[in-house]
Amino acid sequence: MHLFFYHIYCWVQRHKLIALTLSVLFLLFFGFLASKIRFEEDITQIIPKSERSDLTTKAIRQVNFSDKITVLIERSPTAAVEDLVEAAQGLADTLSQDSLYIREITGQLDEGVIGQAYDFVYEHILFFLDESDYDSLAVRISKEGLSQRMAANYETLSSPSGFVLGEFIQKDPLGLAVMGLQKLQRISVGDHFLLYDGFITSKDTTQILLFLSPQYEGAETEKNKAFAEELYGLQKIWNSTYEGRVRISYFGSALVAVANADQIKGDILKTILLSMSVLMVLLILFYRKLYIPLLVFIPTIFATVFALGCLYLYKPVISAISLSIGAVLIGITIDFALHILTHFKKNTDVKVLFKELTKPLLMSGTTNAVAFLCLLFVHSTALIDLGIFASITLVASSVFTLLIIPHLYKPKEELRHNSLLDKVAAFPFERSKVLLVSCIILIGVSLFTSGKVRFNNDLAGLNYMPADLADTESRLDKLMNTSAKSLYVVATGNTLDTALQRNVEIAAYLNLAKAEELILDFSNVSDLLNPIQVQQAKIAAWNSFWHYHNKELVIRNLRNIGEEYGFTADAYEQFFGLLREPFSPMALSDLELLPNVGVRDFVVSKNGFFTVSSMVKLEEKHRNQLVKKLEEMPGVVVVDRKQLNETFLGKLRDDFNALVGYSSVAILLILWVFFRRLELVLLAAIPIGLTGLVTAGIMGLFGLEFNIFSAIVCTLVFGHGVDFSIFMTAALQKQYSTGEDELQVFRTSILLAVLTTVLAIGALIFAKHPALISISSVSLIGVFAAVVITFVFYPIIFRFFITDRAKHGKSPFTVFILFWSLLLFLYYGLGCIFLSFFARLVLPIIPVKRERKDGLLRYLISKFMKSVLYGYPLVSNKTANPYGERFEKPAVVIGNHSSFLDTLTMGMLVPKMIFLVNDWVWKSPIFGRAVRVLGFYPTSNGVEGSLDFLRAKVEQGYSIVVFPEGTRSYDNQIKRFHKGAFYLAEQLQLDILPIYIHGNGDVLPKGDVLIFPGQLRPIVGKRISVVDETYGTTYSERTKAISASFKANFEDQRFALENADYFVAKIHLAYLYKDDEIVESVKGSLKRWKQLFWELNRQLPEGGDWLHWSSSFGELDYLLSLHQGKRKVYGLIEEVEHRKVAESIYWSSSRAVRFVAVQQRSDVLVISKLLLAADYLWDGWLDYPCIVNLNSGNNLDLLLERNFVLESVENGIQFYRRGHA
């Protein structure tokens, strides 16, 4: 992969002008596309989408109360109410001239407005009447009632106010409209206010309220900012004019939004300017270049422009919120550039740079991109936009960093690691006991405290509320009652009638709730506007009433009684026309005739979607019960800040919980794609997971809560954890591959990343806005956790599972090997415990003879040992018994010893046996009791002292199993046989039965506890009779002869069983966690050379000193040693890095294999390298008695001129023997 970017680098170096032109065109093209993109400033875009939430969002947008600005005008106790009215009138007149920002002003009702309202109610009177009103009307139209009304009308007309009220009395002599106006007032003004001189005034006339309907929604802060400045300017003027008498103040969501936006901008501007200034100075000091601060942002600029251009092609209109949140990506994107700049300090070789950083940079960009891309699963438009934007930006940034930075930053020489940051990075964090213990304690505490972290659904708590707005809100709450909370119940529908029908159901329930004291009060327009069916019923009730009471009779009585008071016969003709005129249902358009007294805010239509709102006052303790009941009604939305937060942010919280799972799986998959080893993926995932645990743990410890903002920023923290883990894995893998310790360089890069995050985001801890403080605190905790876990804990984990095993001469392993090994040892341990329990407690109570009990136990143990060997899925088993041995006649059974499994093999093959075991087996807490019950015998007593015991066992038909080597062999080479077994055979007159155990040492090597894949091939040899003198007559002679025969036969078995592929998997495993380039090279090398080397071993099986000249990573040298352990192999590898890789393989400490940089004398010289012209000029050919050429590309005819003889050419192998002078 790195070669691709290196070739691009070389091409750009040769075609700089073309590359520059393409870069400019790229920026212009995608910059043009980015400029076409449009942004939505809709906060509801962050709400999770669903059928229910879409309905709620539409309803919220049409509820006109939320965006209104309340103007509170107050007089001092010493000021006159006329001053209050004068100030209110002047302010209202001034504000009414502003059509740019103010759509409508409510709260002032002049005489004309009152007249219009009266006329509207009069003309639609029947829709305001209910059953109680008809009862009252029936009393009024009686003769007695008419007489009383006429008398009252006469007195009113005779008073000074009669000039004003005369027209109303003529229209409505019965005062029907007054009944309707009372209901209209309850809807528009409420019970806590009255109308005074045309204004909505508190009952004590000390406060007047005006309500402004802005032209722009509350979320459009840029446009509302100018409006807010205008309002605050008027406030200053009016408060100055009426100082000491009247005070004006405002409150509204638009003003809160503007205050929040200003505070956020101010906080960010101050903290970011300060932090970025510090960061730039630090970068300049660290890299010793003035242009570095600008350089690190260039890839980010390219990536951002590219991402916006791509986003435009996908979606021309995106959420502005998503882009503002996306600004946190800068912390990650500039880290990519810092990694390259830091590595340039160590090595100025561009090719090496690409080799070391291409993979981790692309991995980092891709994994972080995938983490953000998982936001697509969150049901929120804004967060989906963020996911797409962030994922494109991160991948593009990693690519552009590789494409751009190496061209722009070219240090002339390597810089010394002399800065404070370098010194900190050089500190061995993982070796500090204080840090390690602290880290363990932190993880332990986090296990208990992480579960205490809660998700805060209260968005209001994250708002910044200026003191003046908070004070105004408090005074409004006091004015409007108190402690009662308000919520809005919205009936929705695609037709007005549907919404009105649902509103009737709401009103019916709210009346019932009020009667049951679940609510304090409510305002609902069902008294004013009803669905067609209800209106028709009201029309029918009106007609029925007048039909029953004979309206013509009422008209005559009214005329007659009116004449008694001096009213002419046609004085009430307009009222009579109202009684005789047929009514039709009222439409929404009829409400336009109603002057704006606040009623029209309750019924809104937009794009064919209708909402009818009700305002409810209630105590907090009844909220949940009421909301639950209301939300069960179809098409009903409860607009309550707390409920919306709990519902929508609760859904968002659930989405984020799922997001953590999606992100984790996606990141693991990406890590697997790059690492291609599950083990490296799991190791890299450990610090990532621990970072999350410790972050949550520290938050829980200090009582911090997650909220919508900090939850989103957690993706950034998660990204940093992934970054740190990837780069530390790259450093540790490099160290494991070649032995080169580059941890300091990678730590420096990571510390710079931490520094940028702390300065860029962590500095927001000094902000005043609660949301920014929350973002900053979570970021600081998360980054702190990530760097601590990565620096202290991760190297220990990596070295424990991978690096240290090689240092201790143990093979790397896979997760499947670990899993099956643990499972097998668990099975073996439990089996031993069961057999011990069976032998000690169960067997004694079975009512059979001792011999049969003993036979049963030995049979069970034999089958158990067989189940252990045959039950391991990674190993194949096959036992060879060419001579048909039945193990019925006692013998001394001998075998080679290379593994703990040898004991199981012998136990499987020879059920009735006495095992001579070491003390550690005899005293084992797991299976010691079992072997003692079986009569196994410890060798610590000496062979001579055990003869009587063993003779008795032999007489009972037992064989004696002995490993003559006395210890396990590591390299499959049989060691010297001790004489004990043969002494016993002589003394007890027993045959010798050889068993050749093949493969056990490869499956479970000496000193290891893991069981590797392989083949178990025990072979039962031919019994050697006690009277057979072929091998000598004394036990000393027989020891030497049988030992030689056994070794020869075992070597024959090895040649028969070990084909060219036998050690390939083992060597692959040895190089498993090296760099990909190394692993692939080793695989290719073995595929090419394995058959030739197997042929070489077959034709030249002897030991001695061998020098192998190659360009490999040592895999072929180890193959030579594995084929024949008696060889001492010198690997001549001239490439320094290749030689370091070879020396890091675990066999280097246990096998006779050494690696050299120059030729040295040996018995055999093997050449697999393709020789160069300079190699042929070497004058040391005569130092080698035998030279073997395996590379067909080499021409060694020069050896023939130097007294060598081409002895044979077989299967592509050329054997040259040095002749005698």
DRENTI-13469 format. One record per residue (C-alpha): x, y, z. Coordinates in steps of 0.001 Angstrom, whole numbers, plus 500000, padded with zeros to 6 digits. Layout:
<atoms>
XYZ...
</atoms>
This chain:
<atoms>
500000500000500000502805502408500884504423501876497477501352503360495798501756506648497680505513506588497235505131506255493457502706509192493478505258511169495464507959510415492911505634511349490024504781514688491667508477515422492204509021514962488475505893516911487419505539519649490007503817522169487743501204519668486589500618518556490174500199522162491346497770522882488520495712519795489356495635520810493027494356524305492211491740522929489822490685520424492467490196523170495048488340525407492569485992522652491416485061521318494840485153524824496300482537525840493718480372522873494676480838523652498366479775527262497809476454526073496360475516524158499495472763525655501669472436525320505412469379524847507614469455526470511033466713524224512378467419522861515856464698520231515362466976518574512820468798517002515740465588515319516947465496511598516143463141510872513276460178508534513471456532508740512541455792510113515982458719512511516083457983513831512573454463514636513737455813516310516848458344518326514869455658519597512490453465520459515451456247522333517241456907524404514141453268525493514027452801526194517728453096529947517656453617530389521388457189529086521542458808531818519452456898534748520919458790537439522791457088538695525925457486542388526730457050543037530437456304546695531293456275547417535037455658550535537070457162551328540400454855551520543439455105555323543397454307555732539702450787556310538368449060553766536199448854556467533513452648556398533283452499552648532729449909552997529965451791555896528372455043553921528256453268550838526912451460552848524241454628554558523099456564551304522935453736549565521076453563552386518556457328552239518001457416548454517632454433548444515248456541550364512738459054547473512540457783545112509853461261543730509128461517541704512346458017541817513871455153539981512224452503540839514779451980542532518164449341541256520541448303542449523958446806545837523044443072546090522464441816549545521437438203550518520984438178549486517352439561546051518187437026545558520976434253546577518593435451544119515974435648541375518584432143542236519766430805542114516219432506538763515526431020537198518651427604538744517964427487537430514396428582533933515505426883533932518898425357530476518733428851528890518500429745530411521878426700529092523746426486525894525736423646524284527696424074526553530715423998529579528437420677528424526976419305528048530486420342531627531208418909532764527858415574531088528644415345533224531798416266536377529898413542535961527215410782535444529772408545538497530262410053539144533651413550538746532241412825541039529291411437543667531616414609543559533718416852543801530632414889546762529204415106548550532516418857547973532643419271549120529027417262552276529763419453553153532750422617552582530711421435554838527894420482557516530395424006557471531886427073559304530470428307556045528894425087555685526961426565557598524070429187554871523601427085551805524439423914552736522577424941550945519398425779547744521309422424547780523132420524548178519879422407545253518330422169543012521354419439544017523793419717540669525606423508540884526076424179537596524310427540538749522920428781539530526409428404535862527267430613534979524256433133537734524988433704536304528459434749532993526919436874534755524320438625536641527103439393533396528972441074532104525819443062535225524963443708536970528275443240534360530994441974534592534517445035536283535992444786539424533875442296542115532959441944544631530163442833548144531233442722550961528753443156548444525917446138546575527425446491543156529060447261544190532611447890542394535860444976542625538310446853545155540418447587547239537255451317547305537987452343545296534915451419545260531239452247542460528825452844542761525107453609539774522894455784540066519787455611537472517010459007537594515232459296537205511492461978534557511983461987531386514003463956531215517239466643528992515702467571531632513109469953533374515469471851535389512867468691537257511795467285537494515297470551538975516576469852542277514813466286542161516137467562541590519672469954544526519379467065546723518250464911545601521195467688546147523716468284549597522210464629550528522730464789549076526233467701551324527103465918554407525719462589553716527453464137552788530783466133556005530637463080558076529717460889556597532438463665556076534970462274555541538444458727555116537139458551552374534487460887549537533581460830547452530396462252543940530061461981541067527592461886537306527567461609534793524710463234531785523098464668533912520284466463536151522807467739533116524733468986531595521472470776534829520549472339535052524011473492531433523726474914531964520262476755535120521377478121533400524465479245530350522484480925532517519869482568534651522515483760531664524530485088529887521470486722533016520115488538533778523359489571530248524269490403529066520767492408532159519892494375531767523080494841528007522721495693528150519019498224530900519672499882528739522310499714525718520024501320527575517132504160528772519340504726525246520639504707523768517137507193526355515933509468525644518886509144521893518461509737521710514698511938524824514417509939526069511401507751529193511271505367527836508653504506524591510487501259525906512077499939526752508613501242523549507074499302521223509359495977522763508282496482522381504517495301518737504282492327519639506477491367522459504109491566520141501092489587517457502904486893519872504140486363521400500707486235517933499155483753516717501777481451519720501319481571519314497554480676515627497806477955516440500311476450518961497892476210516311495193474424514053497669472301516624499485472290520329498501470727521395501814472332520210505066472001520998508725474188523853509915474286522145513307476033519152511819478734521335510293479289523257513505479653520003515461481946518751512716484428521439513684485703519089516391487221517000513596490069519488513333491553517870516421491883514571514553492746515790511069495732517916512074497035514937514065497661513148510775500037515885509676501733515943513073502500512219512806504354512767509547506213515823510801507307513973513943508588510985511988510544513308509747512448514356512862513694510806513238514224509843509619514342512046506549513992509132504137510633509625502391510351505974501388510802504856504989508242507455506029505616506045503655506470502511504713505993503246508407503051505655508332500843504863505346499079501971506996498463503537510452497361506857508926494881505229506573493733502929509359493198505874511663491278507839509062489169504861508054488328503648511552487361507132512708485351507614509530483501504365510100482787505377513701481201508614512473479512506838509585477618504763512127475681507970512859473629506927509826471896504509512196470851507404514452467406508701513528468488512321513404468893514352510220471571516620511689473629513713512996473302511801509724474657514860507927477456514997510498478250511319509946478561511729506184480556514947506402482902513622509100483557510278507409484468511889504079486597514509505817488562512009507892489372509591505077490186512431502697492342514133505327494465511026505882494929510650502121495700514332501505498166514295504397500123511531502696499891513271499330500757516819500420502861517040503586505939515092502337506287517640499506505958520708501698508072519654504671511613518505503905514042518731506803517612518728505633518759516531508482517378514510511325516534516579514375517732515468517765515176514502520356515958517326522742512665519079523411510685518681526616508057516758524680510700514364523380511978513820526889508501513077528155507935510687525239511197508908526057509999508092529567509145504351529876505599504769531136504879501041531151507812500375533489506710502859536121505229500928539028503455504046540270501739504603536928500958500915536515499396500604539971497508503867539432496249502580536094495075499292537614493338501135540459491698503480537951490406500559535891489228498758539015487381501802540329485866502430536891484302498971536922482134500174539790481644503856538970481076503718535201477559502414535721476662505533537690476881507820534667473465509015533591472183510737530467470859514234531186467773514868529068467339518467530213468438520720527383467412523773529389470143523026531872472649523335529028471386526763528003473262529869528924470812532231530583471959535843531054471053537380534395468570539880532929466640537191531017466655534876534026465294537709536203462550538501533696461590534827533448461320534653537220459054537717537380456856536377534574456505533056536380455460534923539500453001537021537528451433534135535692450947531897538732453435530561540452454742527226540681452332525758538184453940524421535049452580525021531567452372522613528708450679522706525346448432520002524004448248520086520222445589518373518147446861517715514609445257516694511353445543516888507612442172518641507577440869521319509916437874519205510817440090516291511881442180518550514104439064520163515586437489516773516323440618515750518211440588519094520012437062518386521244438294515109522727441152516996524384438781519602525818436492516891527176439361515157528928440795518443530253437412519374531727437332515985533433440938516417534617440101519834536034437142518393537879439405515706539335441986518399540238444661516901538010445090520319536377444631523835537651443213525408534488443358525305530712442632527375527631440988525692524657439299527048521531436555524438521553434296527211522881435080529167519739435747526784516881434485523233516581434351520546513938431530520631511392429552517952513206429624519846516504428852523167514777425865521623513055424731520299516403425044523829517848423062525234514925420425522573515538420398523438519269419929527154518413417081526453516020415502524008518459415683526546521269413962529289519299411447526876517870410508525774521379410424529304522789408679530816519720411094533519518628408266535549517020406599535720520417409887536832521960410202539510519263406660540803519998407261540823523722410563542670523257408852545331521116405966545745523527408136545987526627410570548252524786407807550680523932407049550921527651410561552352528101410331554652525076412104552412522542410679552556519009409324549406517384412297549140514995414980549897517615416046546237517804415475545361514176419146544299513715418778541839516600415547540526515151417337539937511855419973537886513750417214535685515199415561535156511829418814534680509812419844531025509177423377530136510400426014528071508561429118526378510008432067528666510707435230528146508615438843528866509521438765531852507179436081533379509394438672533660512153440499536195509983437623538591510799438497538236514476441000540921515542444233539624516966443531539110520631445674535982520774443040533500519657444487532917516201447635531546517777445648528517518839444635527462515328447315527351512633447431525931509104450573525422507060451017523382503883447828521416504448448702520526508057446436521857510799447126522267514501444755523311517291446489524073520574445454524096524202447437525529527091447287523619530365448386524704533834449173521920536281451372520880539135454528518880538394453349515851540348450468515267537915452500515812534746453393512204533908449844510938534447448357513652532271450947513377529506450604509586529350446831509830528925446982512600526334449616510817524231447347507786523989444986509902521871445707509593518132447110512684516461447722514467519773451125515938520625452113517203524042454565520071523711456334520052527043460004520884527331460771518183529861458654515592528120460159516390524727463647516168526175462901512846527832461233511455524729463485512713521968466778512819523813465886509508525407465494508129521906468752509793520933470390508220523983469097504815522920470396505475519421473802506329520858473804503157522916473211501272519687475789503499517993478456502352520447477740498779519419477673499570515700480870501629515943482681498951517914481794496248515405482642498486512456485990499514513934486866495903514699486089495016511087488239497847509759491088496890512082490777493342510826490901494500507197494189496309507881495787493984510426494311490816508925494831489107512260492083488747514823494670488711517600496058492150516693492514493451516368491620492242519842494844493593521332494264496983519703490658496926520901491651496428524547492942500011525113490003501365523112487547499560525356489454500455528517489490504106527435485697504082527278485485502327530627487870504718532392486219507776530809482821506691532077484377505655535380485939509064536042482691510781535038480779508552537426483330509168540172482908512949539938479158512856539311479354514109535733476519513315533327476319512676529623474200515004527545473459515440523876476594517506523260479060515452525271477642512253523760478466513534520280481928514624521394482465511113522738482809510068519104485842512356518949487235510845522150486545507398520768488429508438517643491433509549519677491435506246521534491422504420518203494215506651516880496433506122519880495843502375519828496607502099516102499846504075516291501041502308519419500263498978517737502335500100514764505235501038517073505048497833519098504718495740515955507747497490514503509664496808517705508592493166517627509449492809513935512935494295513874513830495004517479513973498754516737512413500780519533510433503590517931508033504041520806509479507461521551508661508754518069505122507414518176504615508643521716505757512093520622503154512081517840500474510988520280501482513621522840501236516270520143497748514969519328496866515203523007498283518706523131496223519867520161493047518393521646493657519824525091494425523255523688491708523273521013488813521696522922490023521286526470490542525039526708486769525396526558486760524385530219487267528111530856484108528980528890480921530192530568478446528304528415477366525034530128477329523071526860480912524065526070482034523209529591480379519805529208482089519209525859485438520251527271485236518195530456484330514992528622487063515635526051489712516197528700488704513112530662488511510965527526491834512066526097493483511673529502492087508138529790493160507289526243496757508432526662497169506818530100495810503460528981497755503554525720501087504539527249500986502513530441498774499497529967498862498694526270502621498022525876502424495609528803499516493734527218501153493596523791504469492401525145502864489859527440500951488174524638503421488610521759506835490176522313507845488517525572506928485050524324509519485378521558512108486606524061511446483548526210511752481176523266508034480529522840506020480553519671503397483183518920499855481899519087496452482630517639493278483280519532491959479905518427495061478153519759494611479989523060490905479175523214491283475472522460494323475164524732492443476651527657489480474433526887491637471325526680493510472056529903490202472767531620488893469435530395492110467707531440492131469320534884488491468530535574489033464978534321491968464467536672489963465809539590487078463520538692489372460477538397491005461329541713487582461658543324486463458423541700489592456555542803489563457770546388485856457877547226483790455921544738486012453005543794486540451739547380482797451234547924482224449279544693481666445613545771484158443902543426487660442493543818490593444847544060492105443565540817488924444346538914488704447781540519492271448481539507491618447267535993488502449464535713490370452544536895493260451983534500490851451432531639489070454714532415492354456593532641493566455149529343490355456183527616490458459588529282494024460180528052492974459107524589490025461521524695492408464343525603494701463605522682492013462827520141489602465495521302491765468479520346490389469773517012493635471394515820495600468149515984495321464990513909496071461635515556497167458305514148498814455460516009500979452937514115501439449412515529503133447514512699504105444517514898500687444051516483501847444669520017499025444002522544500814445141525723499740442005527600503213440840528547505083443077531005507988445021529566510072448105530101508450450539527697510821453273526538510114456351524433511638459629523406510565462584525494509852466023524044506503467088525496504156466828528435501827465027526010504210462065525966502804460938529308499294460940527867500478459041524802502053456330526926499019456159529180496767455794526155498858452973524636499808451024527789496823450858530160498432448517532728501619450298533561503750451769536278505059455190535420508356456306536814507653459998537291509449463072538555508605464502541942506643467437540499504203465050538863503926462986542029503195466093544117500937467857541576497811469331543234495767468560540119496592464984539194499062463938541918496390462019543817495387460141540689498931459005539894499468457917543480496267455897543411497451454299540155500684453188541774502945455492539770506315455715541347508600458687541998512186458359540830513459460358543791513812457053545702516313455770543131515944452814540801517838450411543053515620451189546011512500450603543989513212447092542720511113445236545271508097447431544657508464447230540882509046443447540928505776443006542768503986445122540184505567443215537313504374439974538836500846441453538747501232442002534992502317445639534965504744447182532482507182449895533486507215453088531413510460455054531340511739457990529314515466457124529144516491460700528298515344461794531719514246465213530423512361466673527506514132467565524276513400470922522664514575470312519103513340466774518340516875465488518778516978462504521098519387463071523959521646460546525635519828457568527128520336456990530828520906453404531962518083453129534490515500451636532149517918449020530905519097448238534426515474447570535399514986445345532339518014443328533322517114443040537006513460442252536409514117440136533293511774442218531127511697442843527394512402446326526036509460447796524096510369450975522133507661453514521275508631456310518894506668459445519776506541461827516839504936465271516752504284465763520452507152468227520821505823470272517923502274470302519296503162471119522928506806472250523092508867472071526210508300475049528486505023476099526866501429475729527989499748476237524631498885473396522295499597474136518648498220472545515492500099469501514311500161465728513949500559463147516705502038459971515249503138457466517960504689454312516490504969451097518507508312449493517731509429445881517758509769444301521194513399443477522128513504440209524031515410439994527280517375437036525831518172438849522566521935439433522670521970441445519433522205444619521471524717443235523967524610441228527130525035443815529881522671446681530536525461449148529720526021447606526305522304447395525658521890451030526630524316452204523933523124449823521241519411450302521765519928454059522031521680454141518642519043451898517093516223453969518582517703457226517250518271455787513797514754454391513631513319457694514841515181459595512127513765457176509559510299457850510978510896461592510682511923461290507027508790459288506363506398461619508201507902465076507709507264466158504134508094469511502582505028471149504179505545469755507656507245472827509174505669475489506928502744476250509231505098476364512228507336478920510494504324480953509385503247481067513018506716482217514085506447485279511797502736485776512405502665489258513941505463490832511960504771493596509467502579492566506561505464492993504163507532490517506173504715488010506536503963488042502835507658487722501966508037484727504279504987483036502810506243483582499294509748482406500198508528479183501797506227478490498905509149478817496535511899477074498523510250474513500804510512471614498329514145472367497477515129472548501123513316469305501873515219467675498992518440469196500312517802467681503737517048464303502183520253464342500126522491465936502761521048464983506173524223465411508202524839468009510860527912470212511208528268473930510589526149475273507733526293478791506292523193479848504371523560482880502106520145484420501429518118487592501196515363486138503356514121487085506806515723483974508319512823481625507626514966479327505463517712479172508065515225478038510666513843475523508186517327474008507872517540473727511655514077472264512007514892469612509445518008468569511352518571469835514886522189468673514917523136471372512452524596474664513554523211477099511031524668480508510265522345482749508290524258485172506092521808488068505578523361491301504380520260493524504683520321494950508204516550495053508670516123491497507377518789490292509764517140492047512725513830490405511871515508486993511730517187487549515093513852488461516692512276485049515994511764482990519129513933480103517888517027482294518020517351481644521762516711477894521662518032476520518387521568476501516992520868479280514498522856482504514347522815485364511867525849487144510481526532490013508130529721488586506541530847485166505370532534482807507772533980479321507566531636476336507755531264472770506533528541473559504005527657476759502160524058476884500910523159479659498474519530480652497857520241484293497134520425485577493582524087486568493449525138489974492210528186490685490089530174491770493149529345488507494897531074486467492200534294488390492874534394487117496448537624485264497177536388483068500038534916480205497991537749477848498923536855478088502619533942475698502122534299471929501493530781471730500133528804474411498315525133473907497464523434476227494966519624476327495127519018479388492961518769478521489298519611482140488468523152481705489744526012480484487554528732478939489705530956477604486937533718479706488490533898477025491197534994474491488620538010476698487974538815476693491690539209472977492257535500472258492903533702469327491378530024469434490423529124466283492282525447466108491332522522468067489979519305466634491338515862468294491494517404471699490816520064471412493530523723471765492513526250470086494847529837471279494548532590469447496441536021470897496908538657468626495422542038467839496942544939470013495916
</atoms>
